[in-house]
Amino acid sequence: MHEFELIKNYFSKITKNNKSALNLNDDVFFDKKRGVVISVDTYNIGTHFLNFKSPDLVIKKILRSSISDLICKGVKPKFYFISGSGDKKTFAKNNLYKISKSLKSEQNKFNIALCGGDTTFSNKLSFTIISMGYSNKIIYRNKAKSNDNIYVTGNLGDSYLGLKILNNNVNIKKKDKLYFINKYYKPELPLNLTKYFLKFANSSIDVSDGLISDLSKMINKQNLSFHLYEKKIPVSNKLNSLIINQKLNKINLISNGDDYQVLFTANVNKARIIQNSSKTTGIKITKIGKIVSGKDRSMIFDKKGLQIQAKSKGYIHQF
């Protein structure tokens, strides 16, 4: 069963009297009256992170991926709760020290505070993080309009290449390996753009499962499609060099997720305010396509204007 089938068949109906649940079709719980926004994420070893050889880096990755759910909604994260299930080996004193030190560093970086959580014994390592912020307004997932421009912050693909390096699935220079591995463990979140998103975005989502997959989620309840332009999708200079020199498939590299950049749509008349916001914060925002009528098919075009396919549609939560 697909993730959305599971939610639709077993859980959506029991939230109908709770408007704040947003029909379980968004990244957050939003109590507009009280101005409370909450997200919940669970991370399992072997699925969401390879191993626990670097607990200090793993905990940074999962905390950043959790608070990105709030950032993409235009909400600054303020508090978080963390629960962990592990055994004597994974929760050894040295590992716990590294986790604590990393969390303190992340708190200083993102101005967030730990408020509680839980610890349980388990032979399977996992973490659950609840992130919380305050706002009377958010950007919803399914509010895109036909003819909206599609934008994304930062660069895509570096994190996936970092994962391939950790899996020994790619051959690149040693000096470049650390760059991509760092992008995998420490995605650069567009935190300073948070308050600006509310000024121009019609809909938004963070790129966690992959560009194509997350864009499809963003319009999944609407009669809309998308046109993407491969040439415009932003990648780092290092990744672009590899794509050229090793003749790598760009679309597949940027379609596998773990980027935690913000993907959003905006009316065409918001182009200037988006450009100014990018310049003010120093965070790159790139127009990569357009929302079109659902009568048209969703398509990706290469630099010659020819339609291409993405072999990978991103990570799929299958049960």
C-alpha positions as CSV (number, residue, x, y, z in Angstrom):
1,M,0.0,0.0,0.0
2,H,1.2,3.5,-0.9
3,E,1.6,6.0,2.0
4,F,-1.4,8.1,0.7
5,E,-3.6,5.1,0.2
6,L,-2.9,4.1,3.8
7,I,-3.8,7.6,5.1
8,K,-6.9,7.9,2.9
9,N,-8.3,4.4,3.7
10,Y,-7.7,4.3,7.5
11,F,-7.0,7.8,9.0
12,S,-8.4,10.7,7.0
13,K,-12.0,10.0,7.9
14,I,-11.4,10.2,11.6
15,T,-10.0,13.8,11.3
16,K,-13.0,15.3,9.5
17,N,-14.2,17.3,12.6
18,N,-10.7,18.6,13.1
19,K,-9.9,21.4,10.6
20,S,-6.4,21.9,12.0
21,A,-5.4,18.4,10.7
22,L,-5.7,19.8,7.2
23,N,-7.2,16.5,6.0
24,L,-3.9,14.8,6.7
25,N,-2.7,16.2,3.3
26,D,-0.1,18.6,4.4
27,D,3.2,18.6,6.3
28,V,1.8,20.2,9.5
29,F,-1.0,20.5,12.0
30,F,-2.2,24.2,12.0
31,D,-4.4,25.6,14.7
32,K,-5.2,29.0,13.1
33,K,-7.1,30.3,16.2
34,R,-4.3,29.6,18.6
35,G,-1.5,30.3,16.0
36,V,0.2,26.9,16.6
37,V,2.0,24.9,13.9
38,I,3.3,21.4,14.5
39,S,5.1,18.8,12.4
40,V,6.0,15.2,13.3
41,D,8.7,13.0,11.6
42,T,10.1,9.6,12.4
43,Y,13.5,8.4,11.1
44,N,14.7,4.7,11.1
45,I,18.2,3.4,10.6
46,G,18.6,1.7,7.3
47,T,15.8,3.7,5.7
48,H,16.3,7.4,6.6
49,F,20.0,7.1,7.5
50,L,22.6,4.5,6.6
51,N,24.1,3.7,9.9
52,F,25.1,5.3,13.2
53,K,28.8,5.6,12.7
54,S,28.5,9.4,12.9
55,P,25.7,10.1,15.5
56,D,26.6,13.8,15.6
57,L,25.9,14.1,11.9
58,V,22.9,11.9,11.8
59,I,21.1,13.9,14.5
60,K,21.8,17.1,12.6
61,K,20.3,15.7,9.4
62,I,17.1,14.5,11.0
63,L,16.6,17.7,13.0
64,R,17.1,19.9,10.0
65,S,14.8,17.7,7.9
66,S,12.1,18.0,10.6
67,I,12.2,21.8,11.0
68,S,12.2,22.2,7.2
69,D,8.5,21.2,7.3
70,L,7.8,24.4,9.2
71,I,10.1,26.6,7.2
72,C,8.4,25.7,3.9
73,K,5.1,26.7,5.4
74,G,6.5,30.2,6.2
75,V,6.8,29.4,9.9
76,K,10.0,29.8,12.0
77,P,10.6,26.8,14.2
78,K,10.8,27.6,17.9
79,F,10.6,24.4,19.9
80,Y,11.3,20.7,19.3
81,F,10.7,17.4,21.1
82,I,12.9,14.3,20.4
83,S,12.2,10.7,21.2
84,G,14.8,7.9,20.6
85,S,14.6,4.2,20.6
86,G,18.0,2.3,20.8
87,D,20.1,-0.2,22.7
88,K,23.3,-0.1,24.8
89,K,25.5,0.2,21.7
90,T,23.7,2.9,19.9
91,F,23.0,4.9,23.1
92,A,26.5,4.4,24.5
93,K,27.8,7.4,26.6
94,N,30.1,8.6,23.8
95,N,27.3,8.6,21.3
96,L,24.9,10.4,23.7
97,Y,27.6,13.0,24.3
98,K,28.0,13.6,20.5
99,I,24.2,13.8,20.1
100,S,23.8,16.3,22.9
101,K,26.7,18.4,21.6
102,S,25.2,18.5,18.0
103,L,21.7,19.3,19.3
104,K,23.1,22.3,21.2
105,S,25.0,23.5,18.1
106,E,21.8,23.2,16.0
107,Q,19.8,25.1,18.7
108,N,22.2,28.0,18.4
109,K,22.2,27.9,14.6
110,F,18.4,27.9,14.2
111,N,17.3,29.6,17.5
112,I,15.2,26.6,18.6
113,A,14.9,25.0,22.0
114,L,14.5,21.4,23.2
115,C,11.3,20.9,25.2
116,G,11.0,17.2,25.9
117,G,10.7,13.8,24.4
118,D,11.1,10.1,25.4
119,T,13.6,7.3,25.4
120,T,12.9,3.6,25.0
121,F,14.9,0.4,24.6
122,S,14.8,-1.2,21.1
123,N,17.1,-3.2,19.0
124,K,16.0,-1.1,16.0
125,L,17.4,2.5,16.2
126,S,14.9,5.2,15.4
127,F,14.1,8.9,16.3
128,T,10.9,10.9,16.2
129,I,11.0,14.7,16.2
130,I,8.1,17.0,16.8
131,S,8.8,20.6,15.6
132,M,6.6,23.5,16.7
133,G,6.3,27.2,15.8
134,Y,3.8,30.0,16.1
135,S,1.9,31.7,13.2
136,N,-1.7,32.8,12.3
137,K,-1.0,32.1,8.6
138,I,0.8,29.3,6.7
139,I,1.3,28.4,3.0
140,Y,-0.8,25.4,2.3
141,R,0.3,22.5,0.1
142,N,-2.5,22.4,-2.4
143,K,-3.2,26.0,-3.3
144,A,-1.3,26.3,-6.6
145,K,-3.0,28.1,-9.4
146,S,-2.9,27.5,-13.1
147,N,-0.2,29.6,-14.8
148,D,1.7,29.9,-11.5
149,N,5.5,29.9,-11.8
150,I,7.3,27.1,-10.1
151,Y,10.4,28.0,-8.0
152,V,12.9,26.2,-5.8
153,T,15.5,27.6,-3.3
154,G,19.1,26.6,-3.2
155,N,20.5,23.7,-5.2
156,L,19.3,20.2,-5.8
157,G,21.1,16.9,-6.1
158,D,24.2,17.4,-3.9
159,S,22.7,15.4,-1.0
160,Y,21.8,12.4,-3.2
161,L,25.4,12.3,-4.6
162,G,26.6,12.4,-1.0
163,L,24.5,9.3,-0.3
164,K,25.9,7.5,-3.3
165,I,29.4,8.3,-2.1
166,L,28.6,6.8,1.3
167,N,27.3,3.8,-0.5
168,N,30.5,3.6,-2.6
169,N,28.4,3.9,-5.7
170,V,30.2,6.8,-7.4
171,N,33.8,7.5,-8.3
172,I,34.9,11.1,-7.7
173,K,38.0,13.0,-6.4
174,K,38.7,12.6,-2.7
175,K,38.6,16.3,-2.2
176,D,35.1,16.6,-3.5
177,K,33.7,13.7,-1.5
178,L,33.6,15.6,1.8
179,Y,31.6,18.4,0.1
180,F,28.8,16.1,-1.0
181,I,28.8,14.1,2.2
182,N,28.4,17.3,4.1
183,K,25.4,18.3,1.9
184,Y,23.8,14.9,2.7
185,Y,24.2,15.3,6.5
186,K,23.9,19.1,6.8
187,P,21.4,20.4,4.2
188,E,21.5,24.2,4.1
189,L,18.0,25.3,5.0
190,P,16.6,28.6,3.7
191,L,15.7,29.8,7.2
192,N,16.1,33.5,6.5
193,L,13.5,33.3,3.7
194,T,10.8,31.9,6.1
195,K,9.0,35.2,6.7
196,Y,9.2,36.2,3.0
197,F,7.5,33.0,1.7
198,L,4.2,34.2,3.1
199,K,4.4,37.3,0.9
200,F,4.5,35.5,-2.4
201,A,4.0,31.7,-2.3
202,N,0.6,30.2,-3.2
203,S,1.6,26.7,-2.3
204,S,4.8,25.0,-0.9
205,I,6.5,21.8,0.2
206,D,10.0,20.9,1.2
207,V,12.0,18.7,-1.2
208,S,12.4,15.6,0.9
209,D,11.4,12.7,-1.3
210,G,12.6,14.2,-4.6
211,L,11.6,17.1,-6.9
212,I,9.2,15.2,-9.2
213,S,7.6,13.3,-6.3
214,D,7.2,16.4,-4.1
215,L,5.9,18.5,-6.9
216,S,3.3,15.8,-7.7
217,K,2.3,15.9,-4.0
218,M,1.9,19.6,-4.1
219,I,-0.8,19.4,-6.8
220,N,-2.2,16.0,-5.9
221,K,-5.7,17.3,-4.9
222,Q,-6.0,19.7,-7.8
223,N,-6.8,19.4,-11.5
224,L,-3.3,20.7,-12.4
225,S,-0.1,19.5,-14.1
226,F,3.4,20.9,-14.4
227,H,6.0,21.7,-17.0
228,L,9.6,21.6,-15.8
229,Y,12.7,22.8,-17.7
230,E,15.8,20.7,-17.0
231,K,18.2,23.4,-17.9
232,K,16.8,25.8,-15.3
233,I,16.9,23.3,-12.3
234,P,19.7,24.6,-10.1
235,V,22.7,22.5,-9.2
236,S,26.0,23.4,-7.6
237,N,29.1,24.1,-9.6
238,K,30.7,20.9,-8.3
239,L,27.7,18.8,-9.3
240,N,27.4,20.5,-12.7
241,S,31.1,19.7,-13.4
242,L,30.5,16.0,-12.6
243,I,27.3,16.0,-14.8
244,I,29.3,17.3,-17.7
245,N,32.6,15.4,-17.2
246,Q,31.0,12.0,-16.3
247,K,27.9,12.5,-18.5
248,L,25.6,11.9,-15.6
249,N,21.8,12.1,-15.9
250,K,20.8,15.5,-14.3
251,I,17.1,14.7,-13.9
252,N,17.8,11.5,-12.0
253,L,20.3,13.2,-9.7
254,I,17.8,15.9,-8.7
255,S,14.9,13.5,-8.3
256,N,16.0,11.5,-5.3
257,G,15.3,13.8,-2.4
258,D,17.0,14.7,0.9
259,D,17.6,18.3,-0.4
260,Y,15.2,20.0,2.1
261,Q,15.0,23.1,-0.1
262,V,11.6,24.8,-0.5
263,L,9.6,24.1,-3.6
264,F,6.8,26.6,-4.2
265,T,4.5,28.2,-6.7
266,A,3.7,31.9,-7.1
267,N,1.7,34.2,-9.4
268,V,3.6,35.6,-12.3
269,N,3.2,39.1,-10.9
270,K,5.3,38.1,-7.8
271,A,8.5,37.8,-9.8
272,R,10.0,41.1,-8.6
273,I,9.3,40.6,-4.9
274,I,10.8,37.0,-5.2
275,Q,13.9,38.4,-6.8
276,N,14.2,41.1,-4.1
277,S,13.8,38.6,-1.3
278,S,16.5,36.5,-2.8
279,K,18.8,39.4,-3.0
280,T,18.0,40.6,0.5
281,T,18.7,37.2,2.1
282,G,21.4,36.1,-0.2
283,I,19.5,32.8,-0.8
284,K,19.2,31.6,-4.3
285,I,15.7,31.2,-5.7
286,T,15.3,29.8,-9.2
287,K,12.2,29.6,-11.5
288,I,12.2,26.1,-12.9
289,G,8.8,25.7,-14.6
290,K,5.1,26.5,-14.7
291,I,1.8,25.1,-13.4
292,V,-0.6,24.2,-16.3
293,S,-4.1,22.9,-16.6
294,G,-4.8,19.3,-15.7
295,K,-6.0,18.8,-19.2
296,D,-2.3,18.8,-20.2
297,R,0.2,16.1,-19.0
298,S,2.9,16.8,-16.6
299,M,6.2,17.0,-18.6
300,I,9.9,17.7,-18.3
301,F,11.7,19.3,-21.2
302,D,15.4,19.2,-21.9
303,K,17.6,22.1,-23.2
304,K,16.5,21.4,-26.7
305,G,12.8,21.5,-25.8
306,L,12.4,17.7,-26.1
307,Q,10.3,15.8,-23.6
308,I,12.3,13.6,-21.2
309,Q,11.5,11.1,-18.5
310,A,12.9,10.8,-15.0
311,K,13.8,7.2,-14.3
312,S,13.5,7.9,-10.6
313,K,10.3,9.5,-9.3
314,G,11.8,9.9,-5.8
315,Y,11.4,8.0,-2.6
316,I,8.1,6.1,-2.2
317,H,6.8,5.1,1.2
318,Q,5.4,1.7,0.4
319,F,3.8,-0.6,3.0
